[in-house]
Amino acid sequence: MTTRRILIIDDEEAILAVAKLSLKMMTAWEVVTATSGPEGVIKAETEQPDVVLLDVMMPQMDGITTFKQLQENSKTQTIPVILLTAKAQATEQRQYKEIGVADVITKPFNSLTLANQIAKILDWRL
């Protein structure tokens, strides 16, 4: 069985640390992190993760712009993207789904159930 690789892109170091620790404790997944959209796009291309967890509100390049760049790149366009956002109104979630994201996980997320949420969205077995 191959090890899953998760790329988390978020400008908040605390979110990265909590998510990474949570996934490491609950799974055998490899966790890669990036603190900005541009860094995340590069890491997605070089690391080829199985999924990207992507913050929506980031300075420099927001999550939606980052998502669009991932979709336009032939090396990353098939990687599922799950948005991490505090902006999770029904209309916003519908808009996110319409542009092609796999799903949305709202912040603050429960660190004890994060791995299960990801696995359920992507139909992975833990």
Beta strands, then each sheet from edge to edge (+ up, - down):
strand 1: 5-9
strand 2: 30-34
strand 3: 51-55
strand 4: 81-85
strand 5: 103-106
sheet 1: 2+ 1+ 3+ 4+ 5+
end
